[in-house]
């Protein structure tokens, strides 16, 4: 039973991270299309950093 809980926790974490990654990718696209240049210069690096953090977490879960 404990092994099932650990497996389910990993599945749940992976699911949440994948949703966050999709949300960040949409935000990046939206910022690129709708924002002024100064706003893009401020927001794009922040979004890309969060995307990298999510990607790193997904890699750790897969290991």
N, C-alpha and C positions, 0 to 999 in steps of 0.2 A: 504494500500500500504506500509506503514511504517513497519508493522508487517512482510510482505513478505520480505522486505529488511533485517530485522534483522534475520529472519529464513535463508535466503540465505547466509548471512554473516557467520552464525554458520556452515552451511553445507560446505561452502568454507573453513573455518578455519579447520574444522575436516578433510576434504579431504587433505589439505596441510600437516597437522600433520601426517596423516596416511602414506602419501608418504614419508615424512621425516623419520618416524619410519622404514619403509621398507628399505630405503636407509642406515640408520644407522645399521640395522641388517645385511645387505649385507656387509657393511664395516667391521663390527665386524667379520664376517665369513672370509672375505678376509684377514684381519690382522692375524687371527689365523692360516690360511693356508700358507701365503706367507711371513710373516715377521720374522725377527730375534727376539730372545728372548728379547733383550733390547728394541727393537722397540715395541714389544707386551706389555711389562710392562709399556711403556709410553702411548701407544695409547688406549689399552683396557679400562682403567679407564675413560679416556676422553669420549670415545664413550658410555660407560655405563652411565655416568653422563648425557650426552645429551639424551640418550634414556629415562632415568628417568624423565628428564624435559619435554620431549614430552608427556610421559605417564601422568604426572601430569596435563599438559595443557588439554589433552583429558578428563581426569576426571572432571576438572572444567567445561568444555563445556557441559558434560553430566548432570551436576547437575542443 
